[in-house]
Amino acid sequence: MTAPGGATLGVDIGGTKIVAAVVAPNGTTGPQARSATPAAEGPQAVLHAAIGVAREAVARSDGPPPSACGVGTAGTVDAAGAISYATDSLPGWAGTDVAAAFSDALDLPVTVLNDVHAAAVGEFSCGAARGYADALVVCVGTGIGGGLICGGRLRPGRTGGAGGVGHLPVPSREGRRCGCGGLDHLEAHASGPAIAASYLRLAGHAAAVGPADAASPARTTDLPEIAALARVGDPIARLAIRQAGEALGAVLGDLANVLDPDVIVIGGGVAALADLLAEPACRVFQVRALPGPATCQLTFSSLGPLAVVIGAASAATVVSLRSQ
């Protein structure tokens, strides 16, 4: 999806942070600007903060000014660049015309995508899905979403809502409640908060059936701490992460049977646990997927936390060049 052209501004608007950078055509980024997302203050405050971060990124760049701006944002984005649906991570975000606000403020052509769709473009353009025609990119963080590349093009779906991977059911009947209200969706089993909740649940069960270990560390809901415990052999931390990996592998195996992509890329914050998630996810993926789809490459993001920024910039470059 990348094409020759000048640098482009990429912006990532998430529920907790906003990040922006000027991105070169080869995907390298200039100095980043970032800010906490003032989500509780409402959509206008979020827009004001995001535009401020975007301007700061441009000011920090030592290259030519960007020729276009791409924005990846939480929520479902319609064809005009406005938010048609959003969860409570950004209260009141639905109905916000992100494209118009950025275009008026920056005097640039603006392309707006869902943040996971932007990450998919980034991984396809210059990340772990580069060189493949058909790819599924799944971002696992506070929530879980997906972006689908078919024949080298992003497929956002008729309403912009394609890729709702986190709301597919897992092969479990534990009754875990998803943020959308449904039971036993993938997001309730494999997202960052779900892993933390599982760890606490398992720890409580262990305490109830056996004597407390005075040497055991205090229980935590911090995912990096849980990962650190798992890496030094804590059995409860390892079990919580293994169960999340198995749930993820099961759903991805089912999706491979439907989509038969060349590659599936796992990104998002939970991808930092790749060394712990890879074995259970790949093992169950191979069990669930049929022989043909099972040959799909299952891998992890190579762009890390900048996938949305790079992908949004890449998408904006393509749109800008097509309009010339």
Backbone bond lengths (Angstrom), bond angles and torsions (degrees), N, CA, C in turn:
res aa  C-N    CA-C-N  psi(-1)  N-CA   C-N-CA  omega(-1)  CA-C   N-CA-C  phi
1 M - - - 1.452 - - 1.525 112.36 -
2 T 1.302 118.07 -13.29 1.449 118.89 176.91 1.521 109.53 -74.29
3 A 1.307 115.66 155.20 1.455 120.87 179.41 1.509 107.96 -149.02
4 P 1.318 118.17 156.94 1.458 120.15 179.97 1.523 109.99 -58.37
5 G 1.309 116.76 143.97 1.458 120.71 179.68 1.503 109.33 162.64
6 G 1.343 115.67 -177.46 1.443 121.07 -178.94 1.511 111.73 -80.16
7 A 1.320 114.68 -177.04 1.452 121.28 178.28 1.516 110.32 -69.00
8 T 1.322 115.06 153.30 1.462 122.38 -177.70 1.516 108.92 -131.86
9 L 1.309 116.23 144.38 1.450 121.85 177.76 1.525 109.98 -85.06
10 G 1.323 117.35 129.84 1.451 121.75 176.45 1.517 110.37 -116.88
11 V 1.331 116.61 136.53 1.464 122.35 -177.39 1.523 109.02 -131.32
12 D 1.318 116.07 135.18 1.463 123.22 178.31 1.521 107.95 -118.42
13 I 1.348 116.31 113.52 1.463 121.55 178.34 1.522 108.13 -106.41
14 G 1.310 116.35 106.74 1.458 121.32 178.84 1.515 111.46 -110.85
15 G 1.316 115.48 177.55 1.457 119.79 -178.61 1.507 113.77 -70.20
16 T 1.343 117.76 -22.56 1.461 120.47 -178.16 1.525 113.66 -118.30
17 K 1.337 117.73 -24.81 1.468 118.69 -177.83 1.527 110.66 -146.11
18 I 1.334 114.34 157.54 1.461 123.20 175.16 1.521 107.37 -122.32
19 V 1.334 116.85 131.39 1.465 122.14 -179.03 1.521 108.29 -132.06
20 A 1.329 116.65 140.90 1.461 120.79 176.59 1.519 109.66 -142.60
21 A 1.319 115.42 152.55 1.468 121.76 175.20 1.518 108.40 -161.19
22 V 1.312 115.79 153.68 1.461 120.95 171.22 1.529 107.12 -84.63
23 V 1.343 115.73 131.15 1.462 121.74 -172.47 1.524 109.73 -116.23
24 A 1.324 116.00 129.24 1.467 121.13 177.51 1.529 109.68 -76.95
25 P 1.342 117.96 162.73 1.470 120.29 -179.60 1.522 114.25 -56.77
26 N 1.338 117.91 -26.38 1.465 120.18 179.93 1.532 112.72 -86.71
27 G 1.341 117.25 3.49 1.455 121.26 176.46 1.509 115.20 93.60
28 T 1.331 118.35 -4.06 1.461 119.16 176.92 1.523 109.63 -75.09
29 T 1.334 116.09 145.74 1.454 120.57 -174.92 1.513 111.35 -110.08
30 G 1.322 114.55 148.22 1.449 120.94 172.56 1.525 110.31 -81.91
31 P 1.331 117.89 -170.50 1.460 120.51 179.64 1.532 111.31 -57.33
32 Q 1.308 114.82 136.83 1.464 119.96 -178.67 1.525 111.19 -85.97
33 A 1.320 114.50 149.98 1.460 121.96 168.70 1.521 106.45 -121.28
34 R 1.323 117.42 143.62 1.455 119.19 -177.91 1.517 110.94 -150.06
35 S 1.319 114.21 161.70 1.459 121.70 179.66 1.518 108.56 -158.15
36 A 1.320 116.33 153.74 1.459 119.77 168.68 1.522 108.97 -66.53
37 T 1.323 116.95 147.50 1.465 121.49 177.96 1.527 109.51 -84.28
38 P 1.339 118.09 119.49 1.469 120.18 179.21 1.527 111.37 -79.67
39 A 1.337 115.97 57.69 1.463 121.16 -171.41 1.523 112.23 -58.40
40 A 1.333 116.99 -38.93 1.467 120.30 -176.05 1.517 112.24 -68.62
41 E 1.344 117.23 -16.92 1.464 120.67 -178.13 1.523 112.76 -87.87
42 G 1.325 117.80 -3.56 1.450 120.94 175.32 1.514 113.95 101.26
43 P 1.333 116.10 170.02 1.469 120.36 -172.41 1.522 114.78 -64.87
44 Q 1.325 118.46 -34.86 1.461 118.99 -179.64 1.522 111.20 -66.86
45 A 1.330 116.54 -36.57 1.468 119.90 176.34 1.519 110.65 -66.29
46 V 1.338 117.00 -38.20 1.464 120.38 178.20 1.524 110.17 -64.73
47 L 1.324 117.01 -45.08 1.465 120.38 178.23 1.531 111.01 -60.99
48 H 1.330 116.18 -44.69 1.472 120.22 -179.58 1.523 110.18 -59.86
49 A 1.335 116.46 -44.81 1.457 120.25 179.88 1.525 111.06 -65.32
50 A 1.336 117.55 -42.81 1.465 121.20 -177.95 1.523 111.39 -65.24
51 I 1.315 117.11 -41.61 1.465 120.35 178.73 1.525 109.95 -66.48
52 G 1.334 116.45 -36.99 1.464 119.71 176.27 1.513 112.10 -63.35
53 V 1.332 117.29 -42.21 1.464 121.32 178.01 1.527 110.14 -64.82
54 A 1.337 116.55 -39.82 1.464 120.41 178.95 1.532 110.65 -62.05
55 R 1.314 116.47 -44.81 1.463 120.13 178.83 1.531 111.20 -63.65
56 E 1.307 116.29 -39.22 1.466 120.00 179.01 1.526 110.58 -63.43
57 A 1.333 117.95 -40.38 1.459 121.02 178.94 1.522 111.12 -62.96
58 V 1.322 116.70 -40.74 1.464 120.73 178.02 1.528 110.00 -64.72
59 A 1.339 116.48 -42.60 1.463 120.29 -179.24 1.527 111.60 -64.28
60 R 1.321 117.69 -32.94 1.466 121.49 -179.40 1.521 112.97 -78.37
61 S 1.323 117.12 -20.25 1.460 120.44 -177.55 1.521 109.89 -73.15
62 D 1.350 115.91 137.72 1.461 119.72 179.84 1.520 112.53 -99.46
63 G 1.335 116.60 8.13 1.460 120.52 179.17 1.520 111.60 -99.69
64 P 1.334 116.76 -169.33 1.462 120.18 177.64 1.518 110.37 -65.68
65 P 1.320 118.10 156.74 1.464 120.37 -179.65 1.524 110.99 -64.30
66 P 1.330 117.91 148.95 1.470 120.29 -178.77 1.518 111.37 -66.42
67 S 1.331 114.55 149.83 1.462 120.27 -179.03 1.526 112.64 -94.94
68 A 1.321 117.07 -10.54 1.461 121.66 -179.60 1.523 108.35 -160.92
69 C 1.325 115.71 168.15 1.454 121.40 -179.65 1.526 109.46 -131.50
70 G 1.319 116.47 133.60 1.455 121.93 173.38 1.515 109.67 -116.88
71 V 1.322 116.19 136.47 1.464 121.35 -179.07 1.522 108.76 -122.79
72 G 1.327 116.93 125.61 1.454 122.12 170.51 1.515 107.59 -105.57
73 T 1.308 117.60 127.10 1.454 120.39 -174.03 1.522 111.63 -137.80
74 A 1.313 115.16 149.83 1.452 119.86 171.19 1.524 109.22 -60.30
75 G 1.320 116.76 146.26 1.460 121.37 179.24 1.509 112.70 107.10
76 T 1.311 115.87 166.85 1.462 122.22 175.49 1.515 108.75 -86.59
77 V 1.332 116.71 130.77 1.465 122.40 -174.59 1.523 109.14 -110.33
78 D 1.341 116.91 129.95 1.458 119.29 178.74 1.528 110.35 -84.40
79 A 1.331 116.34 178.78 1.458 121.06 -173.23 1.524 112.74 -64.89
80 A 1.339 117.22 -22.56 1.461 120.88 -178.71 1.524 112.85 -89.75
81 G 1.343 117.16 -4.24 1.456 119.99 179.94 1.510 114.38 91.27
82 A 1.333 117.00 19.13 1.458 121.80 175.82 1.525 109.47 -106.03
83 I 1.320 116.70 159.19 1.458 122.20 -177.19 1.529 109.35 -88.12
84 S 1.324 116.09 118.63 1.465 120.02 -179.77 1.525 112.43 -94.70
85 Y 1.341 116.94 -21.67 1.471 120.45 178.50 1.510 108.47 -155.64
86 A 1.323 116.27 140.26 1.463 120.83 176.24 1.518 109.21 -151.17
87 T 1.320 115.25 150.88 1.461 120.37 177.98 1.528 109.56 -85.56
88 D 1.325 115.56 -177.53 1.464 120.62 -178.70 1.517 113.30 -72.95
89 S 1.333 118.26 -2.15 1.467 118.91 175.23 1.521 110.79 -64.29
90 L 1.331 116.80 -26.91 1.470 122.43 172.68 1.536 107.40 -129.71
91 P 1.317 118.04 85.67 1.472 120.82 -176.28 1.523 112.14 -58.73
92 G 1.332 115.64 131.50 1.459 120.81 177.73 1.510 114.99 77.07
93 W 1.339 117.65 5.77 1.465 121.46 -175.68 1.531 111.75 -68.11
94 A 1.314 117.84 -31.51 1.475 120.83 178.08 1.523 109.29 -58.72
95 G 1.329 115.45 134.45 1.457 121.71 -178.74 1.518 113.55 93.69
96 T 1.324 118.46 -8.18 1.463 121.84 -179.08 1.524 110.29 -75.94
97 D 1.328 116.48 127.84 1.465 121.20 178.65 1.524 108.35 -89.76
98 V 1.311 115.95 87.27 1.464 121.54 -175.39 1.520 110.65 -67.27
99 A 1.332 117.25 -42.99 1.465 120.88 -177.52 1.523 111.22 -60.37
100 A 1.315 117.46 -46.12 1.462 120.90 -178.39 1.523 111.10 -64.66
101 A 1.328 117.05 -42.11 1.463 120.29 -178.53 1.522 111.16 -63.02
102 F 1.332 117.42 -45.26 1.461 120.76 -179.46 1.524 111.20 -69.62
103 S 1.316 117.39 -39.50 1.458 120.64 -179.17 1.526 110.73 -63.99
104 D 1.329 116.19 -43.50 1.470 119.92 179.48 1.525 111.16 -65.52
105 A 1.340 116.46 -39.28 1.464 119.68 -174.83 1.519 112.60 -77.25
106 L 1.317 117.79 -36.46 1.462 121.20 -172.37 1.515 113.74 -104.40
107 D 1.333 117.64 -12.62 1.466 122.51 -177.54 1.531 110.79 54.80
108 L 1.345 114.70 47.70 1.460 122.38 177.84 1.521 109.02 -133.53
109 P 1.337 117.81 153.61 1.466 118.14 168.47 1.524 109.20 -65.89
110 V 1.324 116.64 136.23 1.464 121.36 -172.18 1.524 109.92 -125.58
111 T 1.325 115.65 134.05 1.462 123.34 173.67 1.521 107.77 -117.19
112 V 1.332 116.86 130.88 1.465 121.08 -178.66 1.524 109.11 -119.45
113 L 1.343 115.81 131.55 1.461 122.55 178.46 1.521 109.19 -130.69
114 N 1.309 115.24 158.19 1.455 119.89 164.70 1.528 108.36 -57.84
115 D 1.339 117.14 145.66 1.463 118.88 -173.70 1.529 113.60 -63.50
116 V 1.326 117.93 -37.34 1.465 118.69 179.34 1.523 110.68 -73.15
117 H 1.327 117.35 -34.64 1.464 120.00 173.43 1.529 109.90 -60.73
118 A 1.335 116.33 -40.73 1.464 119.76 177.45 1.522 110.81 -63.52
119 A 1.329 116.99 -41.42 1.465 120.12 177.86 1.522 110.74 -60.98
120 A 1.330 116.99 -37.90 1.463 120.44 178.61 1.530 110.57 -63.21
121 V 1.326 116.22 -42.30 1.467 119.54 177.34 1.523 110.00 -62.25
122 G 1.333 116.80 -41.51 1.456 120.02 179.93 1.516 112.36 -62.58
123 E 1.328 116.71 -47.33 1.457 119.47 -179.48 1.524 111.14 -64.97
124 F 1.332 117.06 -34.52 1.464 120.17 178.30 1.527 111.23 -71.91
125 S 1.330 116.35 -38.87 1.457 120.04 -175.47 1.517 112.14 -71.08
126 C 1.329 116.89 -46.08 1.465 118.47 -174.29 1.519 112.31 -152.87
127 G 1.333 116.91 27.88 1.451 120.56 179.85 1.511 112.95 -123.91
128 A 1.323 116.24 -144.66 1.460 121.99 -172.55 1.523 113.65 -69.83
129 A 1.343 118.31 -17.50 1.470 121.14 179.05 1.522 112.24 -100.50
130 R 1.312 117.23 7.19 1.467 119.77 -179.09 1.524 110.15 -64.66
131 G 1.317 116.09 135.62 1.452 121.18 178.89 1.510 114.11 93.24
132 Y 1.334 117.50 -4.84 1.459 122.00 177.98 1.531 109.61 -105.85
133 A 1.317 116.85 145.14 1.469 120.66 179.84 1.522 112.23 -82.19
134 D 1.333 116.53 -37.14 1.465 121.45 -175.38 1.524 108.95 -124.95
135 A 1.322 116.10 123.70 1.457 120.40 -175.27 1.519 110.51 -142.55
136 L 1.322 115.19 147.23 1.454 122.31 169.87 1.520 107.03 -117.45
137 V 1.323 116.73 123.34 1.461 121.46 177.64 1.523 107.39 -111.02
138 V 1.319 116.26 124.99 1.457 122.26 -177.77 1.522 108.15 -118.59
139 C 1.328 116.67 121.32 1.460 121.54 179.05 1.524 109.26 -102.47
140 V 1.318 115.51 123.03 1.457 122.79 -177.10 1.523 108.03 -113.75
141 G 1.313 116.29 112.23 1.453 121.42 179.51 1.509 109.46 -146.74
142 T 1.340 116.42 -128.01 1.462 120.08 173.71 1.521 109.87 -60.69
143 G 1.312 115.85 -37.09 1.464 122.99 171.28 1.514 108.41 -123.85
144 I 1.318 115.76 -172.83 1.471 120.75 178.22 1.524 108.37 -134.48
145 G 1.324 116.16 126.61 1.457 120.72 177.79 1.514 110.62 -138.44
146 G 1.325 116.33 170.86 1.450 120.62 -178.63 1.511 112.31 -138.22
147 G 1.309 115.35 156.88 1.448 122.44 174.20 1.516 108.89 -134.35
148 L 1.325 117.22 135.56 1.463 122.24 -173.53 1.522 110.52 -114.05
149 I 1.329 115.47 126.55 1.457 122.34 173.49 1.521 107.78 -107.53
150 C 1.321 117.40 122.85 1.470 122.60 178.95 1.519 108.95 -124.22
151 G 1.316 116.41 122.67 1.455 119.96 179.58 1.512 112.78 57.97
152 G 1.323 117.02 33.45 1.460 120.70 177.66 1.502 115.14 82.29
153 R 1.335 118.06 9.87 1.460 120.93 -179.08 1.521 110.05 -130.26
154 L 1.332 115.24 141.78 1.455 120.37 174.42 1.518 109.64 -66.34
155 R 1.341 116.26 134.73 1.461 121.28 176.74 1.527 108.30 -114.29
156 P 1.338 117.47 91.22 1.470 119.67 -177.79 1.515 113.64 -74.94
157 G 1.326 117.10 -13.65 1.460 120.31 -178.35 1.518 111.65 94.20
158 R 1.316 115.26 168.31 1.476 121.48 -176.06 1.520 112.32 -59.39
159 T 1.326 117.44 -39.10 1.468 121.21 -177.17 1.519 112.80 -108.60
160 G 1.332 117.22 4.06 1.457 120.51 -176.49 1.512 113.43 86.00
161 G 1.325 117.32 4.14 1.457 120.76 -174.75 1.507 115.62 -101.98
162 A 1.335 118.46 11.87 1.465 119.56 179.69 1.523 110.70 -65.17
163 G 1.326 115.71 146.76 1.453 119.97 176.05 1.515 115.03 101.75
164 G 1.331 117.91 18.53 1.462 120.55 -179.42 1.515 112.64 -74.99
165 V 1.316 116.47 56.69 1.460 122.78 -174.94 1.525 111.72 -60.97
166 G 1.317 116.21 -36.15 1.451 119.85 -175.46 1.513 114.69 -65.36
167 H 1.332 116.77 -14.82 1.456 120.10 -177.47 1.522 112.72 -107.85
168 L 1.340 114.86 18.55 1.460 119.90 169.87 1.526 108.61 -86.07
169 P 1.324 117.84 146.49 1.463 119.79 -177.96 1.513 112.45 -75.84
170 V 1.321 115.94 147.49 1.455 121.70 173.32 1.523 108.39 -97.32
171 P 1.341 118.36 158.02 1.469 120.23 178.56 1.525 110.75 -75.71
172 S 1.326 115.89 68.39 1.459 121.88 -177.73 1.517 108.91 -147.32
173 R 1.297 116.62 154.28 1.462 121.20 176.09 1.522 109.19 -128.80
174 E 1.327 116.38 43.66 1.456 120.48 -178.76 1.523 112.54 -81.73
175 G 1.315 117.27 -15.34 1.456 120.37 179.33 1.515 114.11 76.23
176 R 1.337 117.87 27.95 1.462 119.93 178.05 1.526 109.51 -74.47
177 R 1.314 116.49 131.14 1.464 121.83 -175.50 1.524 110.43 -86.58
178 C 1.321 116.60 126.22 1.459 122.92 176.17 1.532 109.58 -81.52
179 G 1.317 116.79 159.59 1.455 120.61 177.58 1.513 113.73 -61.11
180 C 1.338 117.29 -22.42 1.462 120.72 178.55 1.522 111.58 -82.76
181 G 1.337 116.84 -8.11 1.457 120.90 -178.90 1.509 114.23 105.37
182 G 1.334 117.30 -17.45 1.456 120.66 -179.46 1.523 112.02 -76.21
183 L 1.317 115.78 168.19 1.459 121.52 -179.15 1.528 111.24 -107.17
184 D 1.326 114.99 138.50 1.462 123.36 173.74 1.524 113.46 56.14
185 H 1.333 115.99 38.27 1.456 119.62 168.56 1.532 108.31 -77.87
186 L 1.322 116.23 158.71 1.462 120.71 -178.61 1.526 111.27 -54.60
187 E 1.319 117.14 -39.43 1.460 121.18 -178.07 1.527 112.15 -60.10
188 A 1.325 116.61 -29.68 1.465 120.60 179.37 1.521 112.70 -80.17
189 H 1.342 117.08 -5.04 1.461 121.20 -177.73 1.526 113.59 -120.41
190 A 1.325 118.80 -26.90 1.467 119.45 -170.51 1.522 114.78 -127.90
191 S 1.327 119.52 -3.16 1.468 120.42 176.66 1.526 109.55 -72.21
192 G 1.329 116.67 169.30 1.452 120.48 178.10 1.523 112.88 -56.32
193 P 1.352 118.47 -52.23 1.469 119.14 177.81 1.523 112.86 -61.71
194 A 1.319 117.77 -32.37 1.464 120.66 179.51 1.525 110.88 -67.54
195 I 1.338 116.90 -39.68 1.470 119.52 178.07 1.529 110.11 -64.44
196 A 1.351 116.25 -42.67 1.464 119.66 178.53 1.524 111.07 -62.52
197 A 1.345 116.48 -42.93 1.458 120.01 179.39 1.524 111.24 -65.05
198 S 1.323 116.43 -39.01 1.457 120.79 178.20 1.523 110.83 -64.04
199 Y 1.322 116.55 -41.89 1.465 121.00 178.30 1.527 110.81 -59.22
200 L 1.341 116.80 -47.03 1.458 120.19 179.63 1.525 111.41 -65.32
201 R 1.325 116.07 -38.22 1.465 119.93 179.67 1.534 110.44 -64.74
202 L 1.319 116.31 -45.92 1.459 120.40 179.11 1.527 111.57 -65.86
203 A 1.330 116.26 -37.58 1.458 120.17 178.87 1.523 110.69 -64.90
204 G 1.322 116.73 -40.26 1.452 120.50 178.02 1.508 112.05 -64.94
205 H 1.327 116.04 -38.69 1.465 119.62 178.32 1.525 110.38 -65.72
206 A 1.349 116.06 -42.57 1.459 119.74 179.69 1.525 110.87 -61.80
207 A 1.332 116.66 -39.45 1.460 120.36 179.51 1.525 111.37 -66.49
208 A 1.349 115.38 -32.40 1.463 119.41 -177.15 1.521 112.34 -74.77
209 V 1.327 117.55 -28.44 1.468 120.01 -174.83 1.522 113.43 -103.45
210 G 1.315 117.89 -5.76 1.452 118.98 -178.66 1.506 111.65 -149.17
211 P 1.305 118.38 166.54 1.463 121.12 -179.80 1.520 111.14 -68.75
212 A 1.312 114.27 147.45 1.464 119.37 179.01 1.516 109.83 -68.84
213 D 1.305 116.11 145.02 1.458 122.57 177.86 1.521 108.18 -98.83
214 A 1.296 116.86 113.48 1.467 120.10 -175.83 1.522 111.67 -61.87
215 A 1.326 116.40 -24.39 1.470 119.49 -179.28 1.510 112.90 -84.83
216 S 1.351 116.32 -8.15 1.463 119.93 -177.22 1.520 110.31 -70.86
217 P 1.346 119.29 137.84 1.461 120.72 179.87 1.516 111.12 -69.18
218 A 1.336 115.64 158.24 1.462 120.50 177.00 1.513 109.35 -61.18
219 R 1.313 116.48 143.09 1.462 120.70 -178.85 1.524 110.01 -71.17
220 T 1.329 116.21 146.80 1.451 121.71 -172.47 1.523 110.18 -136.52
221 T 1.336 116.61 159.54 1.465 121.59 171.61 1.530 110.26 -110.98
222 D 1.327 117.71 7.97 1.453 122.11 179.80 1.520 109.16 -83.96
223 L 1.339 116.80 117.00 1.462 120.49 -173.16 1.529 112.81 -61.85
224 P 1.342 120.28 -43.55 1.468 118.29 176.75 1.532 112.67 -59.30
225 E 1.329 117.14 -35.01 1.462 119.30 177.85 1.530 110.99 -68.40
226 I 1.330 116.75 -39.86 1.462 120.36 177.80 1.529 109.58 -63.25
227 A 1.337 116.01 -41.62 1.467 119.66 177.96 1.523 110.95 -63.09
228 A 1.347 116.56 -41.39 1.459 119.79 179.31 1.529 110.80 -62.70
229 L 1.328 116.78 -40.09 1.463 120.09 177.16 1.530 110.73 -62.87
230 A 1.339 115.82 -42.35 1.469 119.48 179.69 1.521 110.61 -62.10
231 R 1.311 117.15 -37.93 1.470 120.51 -177.06 1.523 112.67 -70.08
232 V 1.330 116.74 -21.09 1.468 118.59 176.69 1.524 111.21 -101.60
233 G 1.348 115.77 12.22 1.453 119.74 170.15 1.512 117.13 98.19
234 D 1.340 118.75 8.20 1.466 119.57 178.26 1.530 108.94 -61.46
235 P 1.336 118.98 119.46 1.471 120.16 -172.46 1.520 113.51 -68.21
236 I 1.323 117.23 -32.45 1.470 119.16 -178.87 1.525 110.06 -71.93
237 A 1.321 117.59 -43.85 1.465 120.83 176.94 1.522 110.92 -61.62
238 R 1.324 116.52 -42.79 1.466 120.17 179.86 1.525 111.10 -64.19
239 L 1.325 117.19 -38.48 1.461 120.15 179.85 1.522 111.06 -67.82
240 A 1.336 117.83 -41.83 1.466 120.86 -179.94 1.525 110.92 -60.83
241 I 1.331 116.62 -42.35 1.461 120.18 -179.40 1.523 110.72 -73.66
242 R 1.336 116.56 -37.80 1.471 118.89 178.05 1.520 111.14 -61.83
243 Q 1.322 117.69 -43.24 1.463 120.51 179.31 1.528 111.33 -62.85
244 A 1.332 116.86 -38.88 1.464 120.15 176.66 1.523 110.79 -63.74
245 G 1.333 116.55 -43.30 1.463 120.15 178.47 1.509 112.25 -62.82
246 E 1.323 117.11 -39.29 1.459 120.26 178.65 1.524 111.49 -66.02
247 A 1.329 117.26 -40.69 1.468 120.44 177.54 1.522 110.40 -63.50
248 L 1.331 116.05 -42.91 1.466 120.51 178.95 1.522 110.49 -63.27
249 G 1.319 117.74 -45.42 1.462 121.17 179.84 1.510 112.97 -61.81
250 A 1.342 116.81 -36.95 1.458 120.50 179.76 1.517 111.48 -64.44
251 V 1.328 116.61 -47.12 1.471 120.00 -178.99 1.526 110.47 -68.05
252 L 1.323 117.58 -40.57 1.470 119.55 179.02 1.528 111.37 -65.95
253 G 1.322 117.36 -34.49 1.461 119.96 175.65 1.516 111.44 -63.51
254 D 1.328 116.16 -42.74 1.463 119.85 177.54 1.525 111.14 -64.18
255 L 1.331 116.33 -40.36 1.463 119.83 178.90 1.529 110.99 -66.10
256 A 1.316 117.45 -37.49 1.463 120.17 177.41 1.519 110.58 -61.04
257 N 1.331 116.79 -36.42 1.465 119.92 178.01 1.525 111.88 -64.53
258 V 1.333 116.48 -32.45 1.469 120.84 -179.30 1.526 111.35 -82.72
259 L 1.352 116.37 -44.93 1.460 120.84 -170.49 1.527 113.41 -96.42
260 D 1.328 117.37 -28.19 1.467 122.88 -178.26 1.529 111.71 49.25
261 P 1.361 118.27 54.39 1.469 119.73 -178.08 1.520 112.24 -79.27
262 D 1.323 115.60 169.18 1.458 120.47 174.35 1.522 110.95 -73.73
263 V 1.335 116.77 -37.30 1.453 121.43 -173.82 1.522 109.74 -148.53
264 I 1.318 116.08 146.11 1.459 122.64 170.28 1.523 106.61 -120.26
265 V 1.332 116.18 124.17 1.462 122.25 -178.47 1.526 108.55 -110.39
266 I 1.317 116.42 128.49 1.459 122.31 176.98 1.527 108.14 -101.20
267 G 1.321 116.23 121.30 1.460 121.68 179.35 1.517 110.61 -128.61
268 G 1.334 115.93 -160.04 1.456 120.19 -177.44 1.513 111.74 85.72
269 G 1.326 116.23 175.09 1.450 121.16 -175.19 1.510 114.44 -60.14
270 V 1.334 117.78 -34.95 1.462 121.13 -178.00 1.525 111.03 -70.47
271 A 1.333 117.48 -16.33 1.469 120.12 177.46 1.524 111.54 -63.57
272 A 1.336 117.41 -16.08 1.468 120.10 174.75 1.528 111.34 -65.43
273 L 1.333 116.43 -14.71 1.463 121.96 176.79 1.524 111.02 -95.25
274 A 1.321 117.78 22.59 1.467 121.42 -173.82 1.516 112.49 -54.04
275 D 1.337 116.92 -38.65 1.464 119.57 -178.21 1.524 112.15 -65.34
276 L 1.342 116.47 -23.31 1.461 121.10 -179.77 1.519 112.50 -98.01
277 L 1.333 116.43 -30.07 1.463 121.19 -176.41 1.521 113.42 -86.62
278 A 1.329 117.28 -26.98 1.463 120.31 -169.83 1.525 112.38 -59.50
279 E 1.326 117.87 -48.05 1.471 119.77 -175.35 1.527 112.10 -62.11
280 P 1.363 120.15 -53.76 1.470 118.07 -179.66 1.518 113.00 -65.67
281 A 1.339 117.90 -36.65 1.459 119.62 -179.63 1.524 110.84 -66.03
282 C 1.324 117.28 -46.46 1.470 120.56 -178.85 1.527 111.33 -67.45
283 R 1.319 116.72 -38.37 1.467 120.27 -179.08 1.526 111.27 -62.73
284 V 1.329 117.17 -47.95 1.466 119.58 -178.89 1.522 110.66 -73.71
285 F 1.339 117.38 -33.82 1.463 120.56 175.12 1.532 110.61 -54.91
286 Q 1.321 117.16 -45.18 1.461 121.18 -179.24 1.527 112.20 -65.58
287 V 1.322 116.94 -30.37 1.465 120.75 177.98 1.524 110.88 -73.56
288 R 1.334 117.31 -40.96 1.465 121.16 -174.51 1.527 112.99 -80.24
289 A 1.330 117.11 -34.64 1.458 119.99 -175.23 1.530 110.81 -78.34
290 L 1.317 115.93 144.90 1.457 121.75 174.64 1.533 109.51 -70.64
291 P 1.327 118.33 163.98 1.468 120.06 -172.55 1.524 114.75 -53.59
292 G 1.330 117.76 -42.78 1.458 119.17 179.74 1.520 112.19 -67.15
293 P 1.343 118.37 -60.22 1.469 120.30 178.87 1.522 113.71 -58.59
294 A 1.326 118.31 -25.27 1.465 120.78 -179.95 1.524 112.44 -65.04
295 T 1.341 117.68 -16.11 1.463 120.34 177.67 1.525 111.78 -81.07
296 C 1.317 117.43 -4.45 1.462 121.89 175.81 1.530 109.91 -56.14
297 Q 1.320 116.77 141.25 1.463 121.71 177.16 1.524 108.88 -76.70
298 L 1.326 117.72 121.09 1.463 122.74 177.14 1.524 107.32 -107.32
299 T 1.339 116.37 116.39 1.463 119.44 -172.29 1.525 109.61 -143.58
300 F 1.333 115.74 -179.12 1.454 121.33 -177.74 1.528 110.12 -117.06
301 S 1.321 116.06 157.08 1.459 123.01 -176.98 1.521 112.21 -54.30
302 S 1.322 115.97 142.03 1.461 120.42 172.40 1.527 111.59 -105.32
303 L 1.339 117.60 -4.90 1.464 121.24 -179.94 1.519 112.66 -99.91
304 G 1.324 116.47 -15.42 1.459 120.30 176.96 1.520 112.46 59.42
305 P 1.336 117.17 -140.61 1.470 120.65 -173.88 1.523 114.89 -70.00
306 L 1.342 117.96 -7.64 1.460 120.19 179.05 1.528 112.85 -96.59
307 A 1.323 118.00 6.60 1.465 120.29 -177.72 1.519 112.17 -58.71
308 V 1.328 117.74 -41.07 1.469 120.47 -178.12 1.522 110.57 -68.36
309 V 1.330 117.16 -45.26 1.467 120.95 179.79 1.526 110.38 -59.66
310 I 1.323 116.84 -48.01 1.463 120.82 -178.13 1.524 110.83 -66.93
311 G 1.327 116.79 -42.21 1.459 119.74 -179.42 1.515 113.30 -67.42
312 A 1.330 117.00 -40.49 1.468 119.83 177.59 1.520 110.50 -62.42
313 A 1.340 116.19 -42.34 1.471 119.62 178.24 1.517 110.81 -63.89
314 S 1.322 117.14 -42.21 1.462 121.20 -179.73 1.522 111.28 -62.64
315 A 1.335 116.37 -44.10 1.467 120.09 178.89 1.521 110.92 -62.37
316 A 1.332 116.92 -40.84 1.458 120.40 179.59 1.525 111.90 -65.90
317 T 1.333 116.64 -35.60 1.469 120.53 176.65 1.517 111.20 -60.43
318 V 1.316 115.98 -45.59 1.467 121.07 -178.89 1.526 110.27 -63.76
319 V 1.331 116.56 -46.81 1.468 120.14 -178.67 1.515 110.18 -63.16
320 S 1.336 116.64 -41.78 1.458 120.37 -179.54 1.525 111.52 -63.14
321 L 1.334 116.97 -42.97 1.467 120.02 -179.33 1.529 111.38 -68.15
322 R 1.330 116.99 -34.74 1.465 119.72 179.04 1.531 111.68 -67.03
323 S 1.342 116.20 -27.46 1.461 119.46 -176.74 1.524 112.17 -84.11
324 Q 1.349 116.89 -8.74 1.464 119.97 -177.35 1.517 111.96 -81.15
